[in-house]
Amino acid sequence: MVRVATIDDILEIEKIYNEILDYEEQTVSYTNWQKGLYPTVDYARSAIDNNTMFVGEDKDGIYGCVVLNSIQPKEYDNISWVTKAKPSEIMVIHTLCIRPSASGKGKAKIMMEFIEKYSKEQGYKVIRLDTYEGNIPAATLYPKIGYLYVGTTKFHFQNVIWEDLKCFEKSL
């Protein structure tokens, strides 16, 4: 099940962020995120306050989280999006996270199916997202579930790091 997060979920969301960052420190970094910079508990709290944070939950507890809103990074202006839509018709996926212990079990696909259904119900016309160019699992998943790769552009991540992010979209 995927649901809107509440403030009671904040500690589990923070644990997910830290588990991912710790795991990547010890293995390979697919996200290029940095501890203390992004994602943070303050980022999660703000999304919860705005009712834009969602969590994936099963019998074992919360396995993932994602932020959904219409906020497009300014770098999206560099992309030739295929689906023409007004800003209010665009759902943007931010910070989709799956606990390392739940990875490879179809949890990201479950969350993406929820996102698509939710976005359609809310009247959105298209879903857009970006992922770090080194995020091979994400860049492999999105085309398999119908997302079109539309280009790569430089992002100034948190105004600290320059990185290339791959952008995808799916018409609803």
C-alpha positions in Angstrom: 0.0 0.0 0.0 1.1 3.6 -0.7 -0.3 6.4 1.3 0.2 10.0 2.3 2.9 10.3 4.9 2.2 11.7 8.4 4.6 13.3 10.8 4.6 10.0 12.7 6.5 8.5 9.7 9.4 11.1 9.8 11.8 8.8 11.8 11.3 5.9 9.3 11.8 8.2 6.4 15.0 9.6 7.9 16.1 6.0 8.5 15.5 5.2 4.8 17.6 8.2 3.7 20.4 7.2 6.0 20.3 3.5 5.0 20.6 4.4 1.4 23.4 6.8 2.0 25.3 4.4 4.2 24.8 1.5 1.7 26.1 3.7 -1.1 29.1 4.7 1.0 30.0 1.0 1.4 29.1 -0.1 -2.2 28.3 2.0 -5.2 26.5 5.4 -5.3 23.6 5.3 -7.7 22.1 8.5 -6.4 25.0 11.0 -6.0 23.2 12.2 -2.9 25.2 13.4 0.1 24.6 12.9 3.8 23.6 16.2 5.5 23.0 17.8 2.1 20.2 15.8 0.4 17.9 14.2 1.3 17.4 15.4 4.8 14.9 15.1 7.6 14.0 18.8 7.1 13.3 18.1 3.4 11.0 15.2 4.5 9.3 17.3 7.2 8.6 20.1 4.7 7.1 17.6 2.2 4.9 16.0 5.0 3.7 19.5 6.0 2.7 20.1 2.3 1.0 16.7 2.0 3.4 15.8 -0.9 5.3 13.0 0.9 4.0 9.4 0.3 5.3 6.2 1.8 5.1 2.6 0.6 4.2 0.2 3.4 3.7 -3.6 3.7 3.5 -6.1 6.5 7.1 -5.4 7.4 6.6 -1.6 7.7 7.6 1.4 5.5 9.9 0.3 2.7 10.0 3.5 0.6 9.0 7.1 0.1 8.6 9.7 -2.6 7.7 13.4 -3.0 5.0 14.3 -5.6 4.3 17.8 -6.7 4.3 20.1 -9.7 7.6 21.8 -8.9 9.9 21.5 -11.9 13.6 22.2 -11.4 14.7 25.2 -13.5 17.0 22.8 -15.5 13.8 21.2 -17.0 13.7 24.3 -19.3 16.8 22.7 -21.1 14.8 19.6 -22.0 12.6 19.2 -25.2 9.7 17.5 -23.5 7.4 15.6 -25.8 4.2 16.1 -24.0 3.1 19.7 -24.0 1.3 20.6 -20.7 0.7 23.6 -18.4 2.7 23.6 -15.2 -0.4 22.7 -13.3 -0.9 19.5 -15.5 2.6 18.2 -14.7 3.3 15.8 -11.9 7.0 15.7 -10.9 8.5 12.8 -9.0 11.2 13.7 -6.5 13.4 11.6 -4.3 11.9 8.1 -4.9 13.6 6.0 -2.3 13.5 2.3 -1.6 15.3 0.8 1.5 18.3 -1.2 0.4 16.9 -4.3 2.2 13.7 -4.0 0.1 15.5 -3.3 -3.2 15.0 -5.7 -6.1 11.6 -6.9 -4.9 9.4 -4.8 -7.1 8.7 -2.1 -4.6 9.8 0.8 -6.9 7.4 -0.6 -9.5 4.5 -0.7 -6.9 5.2 2.9 -6.0 5.4 3.9 -9.7 2.0 2.2 -10.4 0.5 4.2 -7.4 2.0 7.4 -8.7 0.5 6.9 -12.1 -2.9 6.1 -10.8 -2.8 9.0 -8.3 -1.7 11.4 -10.9 -4.5 10.4 -13.3 -7.1 10.7 -10.5 -5.8 14.2 -9.7 -6.1 15.3 -13.4 -2.5 15.5 -14.3 -1.6 15.1 -18.0 2.0 13.9 -17.7 4.6 12.7 -15.2 8.2 13.9 -15.3 11.2 12.9 -13.4 15.0 13.0 -13.5 17.7 10.6 -12.2 21.4 10.8 -11.8 23.2 9.5 -14.9 24.9 6.8 -12.8 21.6 5.5 -11.4 21.6 2.4 -13.6 18.7 0.7 -11.7 16.4 3.7 -12.2 17.4 4.4 -15.8 16.7 0.7 -16.6 13.3 0.6 -14.7 11.7 3.7 -16.2 11.7 2.7 -19.9 10.5 -0.8 -19.0 7.3 0.7 -17.4 6.6 3.1 -20.3 8.7 6.2 -19.5 10.3 8.0 -22.5 13.9 9.2 -22.1 13.8 12.8 -23.3 17.4 14.0 -22.7 20.2 14.7 -20.2 21.1 18.1 -18.9 23.4 19.5 -16.3 21.9 20.3 -12.9 23.4 22.4 -10.1 22.5 20.0 -7.3 21.7 21.9 -4.2 23.8 24.7 -5.7 26.8 22.7 -4.7 27.5 19.9 -7.2 27.2 20.0 -11.0 25.9 16.7 -12.3 24.2 15.3 -15.4 20.7 14.0 -14.9 18.6 11.9 -17.3 15.1 13.1 -17.7 12.0 10.9 -18.4 8.3 11.5 -19.0 5.1 9.5 -19.4 1.9 10.8 -20.8 -1.2 9.9 -18.9 
